[in-house]
């Protein structure tokens, strides 16, 4: 690693630590749960905040007819470009939307409460702190003699596939970076990602009064052997398979005319998503016993992302700077994650995940009400990203 850790960059990061914490907390206070996916107010607030700090912000709305195909409306993406001169473009990509907060919180999930060395709330770690780190890393290098461009891609579709975020920006020709750094953890640089297949199973019967069940076709009864077969397959699957939702019936005094359940099947390296889907659908067909009508419908298929030589070089640069900033080894790994950043990688763009978060990816988003981000991790990750950018965009 070349000596690019200039004092002015580090001084700016140190001076901005309080502002970075305040931005993270402010974003947490803006609910962006997806589903349902109402992110418009938070995106508008962030655009105004960035403009107030002197950034030129491109607002990129996703047309509602297209967004509705993915169950959303009112989706807006933001792009910020900082041009230093002729050279490569590096994008820093993070999303505003979060998982639903759920129950069991011991603090207000949208309070953005700061206690000691951490900020608590839904999205604090995933991925609102990443947004703060990327913004302040860009501001820290603003006065450096670099060659190239840094882009911020601030999207709002991480939790539902990234089709309205990274995929939309690429598909519309609005960006084509030479490298992408996207949300991750402070303690690992991730280059390989698992894939995922998500699908729904529908069994359609015929409604009847519970007093005359012989007049109907019971979708629940028809679904029991199908569900049993899927759960049995989960025990033998080489990767996690989860029945995630089950819905049925319209009233306690009625024969159910519809049973719907959804399945999430992770896809490991070396597996083919299409083949996994075909095998599961065939197994479900074999388990089905009429007369209810059966339908299997794909919701999402994301093939695994394999590291490339270019992504590994990008990751090595990030790892070196992260190791220096974190004061501990930060390895390059493949991890069991599925992110919107895969759209960049699958488009042939070297992509690595590095951001703000706990030693093991996924630990910071807990379902017991304790999602938090360490302010030390926020500061150190901002330093790692800024100094890595200084090397990646060094004037030749």
Helices and strands as residue ranges (DSSP letters): H 7-15, H 17-28, H 40-52, E 57-61, H 64-68, E 76-83, E 89-95, E 113-115, E 118-120, I 124-128, H 129-140, E 149-155, G 158-160, H 166-171, E 179-182, E 188-193, E 195-204, E 208-209, G 210-215, H 219-236, E 241-248, E 254-255, E 258-267, H 273-287, E 293-302, H 309-326, E 331-335, H 342-346, E 350-353, E 372-374, H 375-392
